[in-house]
Amino acid sequence: MPQSSDISRTLSPVRVIARFAVRVVLLAAFAAFGSVGFGRSLAALLWMSIILCSAVAVLRREVLFGGVLNHWDECAAFGALFALVHVVSELT
């Protein structure tokens, strides 16, 4: 059935938050097996996630600071996590 142009392809906030949580768990699992240490591996993976989320948001033409959660919001959350991991790993 064809969709009309006024129906947006937005996801519910619960699904976006769940998608973000699953991604964070997967990144932490992959970082645990990194050869350069957990902190540096997680920081590198978070940096790649920032780039990926921003690229997807641009390709999907999502609205920055829109009324619904989208890839830009995930990009900001990954950026905050990256900053936190970077600061904590520098302190240790």
Secondary structure, 3 states (H helix, E strand, C coil): CCCCCCCCCCCCHHHHHHHHHHHHHHHHHHHHCCCCCHHHHHHHHHHHHHHHHHHHHHHCCCCCCCCCCCHHHHHHHHHHHHHHHHHHHHHC
